Amino acid sequence: ISESDFVDPDKLKPNPEIKKKYDFIYVCLDEGMKHNATNCKPGWQSHNRNWDLAKECLKIMCGDFKLKGLIIGRTNCNITEKCNKYISSIPYQPQSKFLELLQQCKWIFVPNISDASPRVVTQAMCYNMPVLMNKNIVGGWKYVQENHTGEFFNDEKDISRALYKLLNNLTSYKPREWFSQNYGKKNAGQGFLRFLKEHYKNVNFKDAQLITFKRL
């Protein structure tokens, strides 16, 4: 069970009035408590979101495929001149603004490895955005059903293969439908409740229909 399982598709519905401006989005926030780094220094964010691999992949995505991307974070990082006119980097955004920006993108790029199931992946899926994900990620791999919700890649050596497949089949993926049928607040909450009833028989759950997480 992951917190990302509980993202509610009933609350995150695609807004048809929001136009697509970018091919993809990648989230790798700037380092520091206030996300206001003045240089592209390494840290927890860059490690967790695998910035080193992302840079190599972005060179291919910009240089070979001419894809337009939005990066949330990495605002003072240089990638390559190939990406200058294709990549826009902006700092950390409030949740409501971020969800609006998310919908301006067609799919989500997730090169992460040391990441325990990023919530942004299922948020994107609720907006019917396919996922291009590192197959070696610690958590979240369960959301990628190849040919249905997105595609896997391993590193910069095989990302071109995955990109060709993703781009050629972009309109055929159904990530929102799949996530709604298998996860989301209702399904994950009912599964969590069954687990607790089985393993904590001394607890009175009264008339609970599901149990979920609440961020404080």
C-alpha positions in Angstrom: 0.0 0.0 0.0 1.4 3.4 -1.0 0.1 6.9 -0.2 0.0 7.4 -4.0 -2.7 4.7 -4.2 -5.2 7.0 -2.5 -5.2 9.9 -4.9 -8.8 10.5 -5.7 -9.8 10.5 -9.4 -13.2 11.9 -8.5 -11.4 15.1 -7.4 -8.8 15.2 -10.1 -10.8 15.2 -13.3 -9.3 16.5 -16.6 -10.4 20.0 -17.4 -11.1 20.2 -21.2 -10.6 24.0 -21.2 -6.9 23.6 -20.2 -4.8 23.5 -23.4 -1.7 21.3 -23.8 1.4 23.5 -24.0 4.1 20.9 -23.4 4.8 17.3 -24.4 6.0 16.2 -20.9 6.5 17.3 -17.3 9.3 16.3 -15.0 9.3 17.2 -11.3 12.7 17.7 -9.6 12.5 20.5 -7.1 15.3 22.9 -6.2 17.2 22.1 -3.1 16.5 23.9 0.2 13.6 24.4 2.5 12.1 27.2 0.5 13.0 25.7 -2.9 15.0 28.9 -3.8 18.4 27.5 -4.6 20.7 30.0 -6.4 22.8 27.2 -8.1 22.3 23.7 -9.4 23.8 22.0 -6.4 23.3 18.3 -5.7 21.0 17.3 -2.8 18.1 15.1 -1.7 15.8 16.3 -4.5 18.3 15.7 -7.3 19.2 12.3 -6.0 15.6 11.2 -5.4 14.4 12.3 -8.8 17.6 11.0 -10.5 18.7 14.3 -12.0 22.0 12.9 -13.4 20.1 10.4 -15.6 17.4 12.9 -16.4 20.0 15.3 -17.9 21.2 12.6 -20.3 17.7 11.6 -21.3 16.7 15.2 -21.8 19.5 15.7 -24.3 17.9 12.9 -26.4 14.4 14.2 -25.8 15.3 17.7 -27.0 18.0 17.0 -29.5 16.6 14.0 -31.3 12.9 14.2 -30.7 12.4 18.0 -30.4 10.1 17.5 -27.4 8.9 20.4 -25.4 9.1 19.9 -21.6 8.2 21.6 -18.4 10.4 21.0 -15.4 9.2 21.9 -11.9 12.5 22.9 -10.2 16.1 22.8 -11.5 15.6 26.5 -12.2 19.3 27.3 -12.3 20.6 24.2 -14.0 22.2 24.0 -17.4 21.4 20.9 -19.4 22.6 21.4 -22.9 22.2 24.1 -25.6 20.0 21.5 -27.4 17.4 22.0 -24.7 17.4 25.8 -24.4 14.4 26.4 -26.6 12.5 23.3 -25.7 12.6 23.2 -21.8 11.0 25.6 -19.4 12.0 25.4 -15.8 9.9 27.0 -13.0 10.2 26.9 -9.2 8.0 25.1 -6.7 4.3 25.9 -7.2 1.3 25.8 -4.8 -0.7 22.6 -5.2 -3.6 24.2 -7.1 -1.3 25.9 -9.6 0.8 22.8 -10.0 -2.3 20.7 -10.9 -3.2 23.3 -13.5 0.3 23.1 -15.0 0.2 19.3 -14.9 -2.8 19.3 -17.2 -0.9 21.5 -19.7 1.4 18.5 -20.4 0.6 15.3 -22.4 2.6 12.8 -20.3 4.9 12.6 -17.3 8.6 11.7 -17.3 9.8 9.7 -14.3 13.5 8.8 -14.4 13.5 8.3 -10.6 15.0 5.3 -8.9 15.3 6.1 -5.2 11.7 7.1 -4.9 9.0 5.3 -2.8 6.1 5.7 -5.2 5.8 9.4 -6.2 2.3 10.8 -5.8 2.7 13.0 -8.8 2.5 9.9 -11.0 -1.0 9.0 -9.9 -2.1 12.6 -10.0 -1.0 12.7 -13.7 -2.8 9.4 -14.3 -6.0 10.9 -13.0 -5.6 13.5 -15.6 -5.3 10.7 -18.2 -1.5 11.3 -18.7 0.6 8.3 -19.7 3.8 7.6 -17.8 7.3 7.2 -19.1 9.0 5.6 -16.0 12.4 4.2 -15.0 11.8 0.4 -14.7 14.2 0.4 -11.7 12.2 2.7 -9.5 11.8 1.6 -5.9 8.0 2.1 -5.8 5.4 3.1 -8.3 6.3 0.6 -11.0 3.0 -1.2 -10.4 1.2 1.8 -12.1 2.8 1.2 -15.5 1.0 -1.4 -17.5 2.8 -1.3 -20.9 0.6 -0.6 -23.8 -2.1 0.6 -21.5 -0.9 3.3 -19.0 2.6 4.0 -20.2 6.1 2.6 -20.9 9.3 1.6 -19.1 12.9 2.5 -19.9 16.2 1.7 -18.1 18.5 4.5 -18.9 19.6 6.9 -21.7 20.6 3.8 -23.8 17.1 2.6 -24.3 14.9 5.7 -23.8 14.7 6.3 -27.6 13.0 2.9 -28.0 10.5 3.7 -25.2 9.9 7.2 -26.6 9.1 5.9 -30.1 6.6 3.5 -28.6 5.0 6.1 -26.3 4.7 8.8 -28.9 3.3 6.5 -31.6 0.6 5.2 -29.3 0.0 8.3 -27.2 -3.8 8.5 -27.8 -4.4 4.8 -27.1 -3.3 4.8 -23.5 -6.0 4.9 -20.8 -4.2 5.7 -17.5 -7.2 7.4 -15.9 -9.5 4.5 -16.6 -7.0 1.9 -15.4 -6.1 3.8 -12.2 -9.8 4.4 -11.4 -10.5 0.7 -11.7 -7.6 -0.5 -9.6 -6.6 2.2 -7.2 -7.9 5.6 -6.0 -9.4 6.6 -2.7 -12.3 4.1 -2.9 -10.5 1.0 -4.0 -7.3 1.6 -2.0 -9.4 2.6 1.1 -11.5 -0.5 1.0 -8.4 -2.7 0.6 -6.7 -0.9 3.5 -9.8 -1.5 5.7 -9.9 -5.2 4.8 -6.2 -5.4 5.8 -6.8 -3.7 9.2 -9.8 -5.9 10.0 -7.8 -9.0 9.2 -4.7 -8.1 11.3 -6.3 -5.9 14.1 -9.3 -7.9 15.1 -9.5 -6.2 18.5 -10.2 -2.8 16.9 -13.8 -1.8 16.4 -14.1 -0.2 12.9 -17.9 0.3 13.4 -19.5 1.1 10.1 -16.4 2.2 8.2 -16.6 1.7 4.5 -13.0 2.6 3.8 -9.9 4.0 5.5 -7.6 6.5 3.9 -4.7 8.9 4.7 -5.0 12.5 5.6 -2.1 14.9 5.2 -1.6 17.3 8.2 
